[in-house]
Amino acid sequence: MSDLEELQPTTQDELAAVLAENASGPRRAVYPAGGRTAWTFGYTPEEPGVVLGTPGINRVVDYPARD
């Protein structure tokens, strides 16, 4: 699909700002994309939106064991 904008935040603050701006503004579909090793398998975007690349968010600060 060609109607996808790609954003690649590299910090938690950038990620939060992207999501907050989208929620209070255009409310486009958000498609998270990690390493993209299986990007063509399964679900493919059907409506215009934002591909949210997450490889730059590569540090887990807090991961509760119960999750």
C-alpha angles and dihedrals in degrees: 000000000000097000093079124111115203122218125182112193114189101193136047090245092054090049092050091048093051092050094044092049091050093047093051095039134027097355093213122177112271119215113191114213122189121175092337094222090138100029093133096047124091120338117036123185113267100182135042115274148116126303105215107206111206106183089102091058093073106142123084107210099180127007114174112218091226090068 
